[in-house]
Amino acid sequence: MPVDVEGYRDYVGARLEPLRRTAYLLCGDWHTADDLVSATVVKLLRHWSRVSVMDNPDAYARRILLRVWLDDATVSRSSGAVLG
């Protein structure tokens, strides 16, 4: 199934700032929030053909964001980094 790139661009363009604010609430740092959102939108593109037909793609995007943040926090803890 071909990816609807235009629909993806429209969705990400409309939801980028809310995702960024949510990421900031998770991590407390704007630069880290931007990194989390970047990883989230890449993962979202991989599954866009399935996500685009969902009733609530925002919930799916927030779930990806949460999992990216959890993965990042787990790696930080395991590497001995101090979380802010």
C-alpha positions in Angstrom: 0.0 0.0 0.0 1.6 3.3 -1.0 2.2 5.9 1.7 0.0 9.1 1.5 2.9 11.5 1.9 0.8 14.6 1.5 -1.6 13.4 4.2 1.4 12.7 6.4 2.8 16.1 5.9 -0.5 17.7 6.6 -1.0 15.7 9.8 2.6 16.3 11.1 2.4 20.0 10.2 -0.9 20.4 12.2 0.2 18.2 15.2 3.9 19.1 15.5 3.5 21.8 18.2 1.1 19.8 20.4 3.5 16.8 20.2 6.4 19.1 21.1 4.5 20.5 24.2 3.7 16.9 25.3 7.3 15.9 24.9 8.4 18.9 27.0 6.0 17.8 29.7 7.6 14.4 29.7 11.2 15.4 29.7 11.3 19.0 30.9 13.8 20.2 28.3 12.9 21.8 24.9 16.0 20.4 23.1 15.3 16.9 24.3 11.6 17.4 23.4 12.6 18.3 19.9 14.7 15.1 19.6 11.8 13.0 21.0 9.4 14.5 18.5 11.8 14.0 15.6 12.1 10.3 16.5 8.3 10.1 16.9 7.5 11.5 13.4 10.0 9.2 11.8 8.4 6.2 13.4 4.9 7.5 12.6 5.9 7.7 8.9 6.9 4.1 8.9 3.4 3.1 9.9 1.5 5.9 8.2 -0.5 3.7 5.8 -2.1 2.0 8.9 -2.2 5.1 11.1 -3.9 7.4 8.5 -7.1 5.2 8.5 -7.3 5.1 12.3 -10.2 6.8 14.2 -7.7 8.5 16.5 -4.2 8.9 15.0 -3.3 11.4 17.8 -3.5 8.7 20.4 -1.2 6.5 18.3 1.3 9.4 17.9 1.2 10.1 21.6 1.8 6.4 22.3 4.9 6.4 20.1 6.1 9.6 21.8 5.7 8.0 25.2 7.6 4.9 24.1 10.4 6.9 22.5 10.7 8.9 25.8 10.7 5.7 27.9 13.4 4.1 25.6 15.5 7.3 25.9 15.1 7.3 29.7 16.0 3.7 30.0 19.1 4.1 27.9 20.1 7.2 30.0 19.7 5.3 33.3 21.6 2.3 32.0 24.5 4.4 30.9 24.8 6.1 34.3 23.6 9.5 33.1 21.9 11.7 35.6 18.4 12.7 34.6 17.5 16.3 35.1 
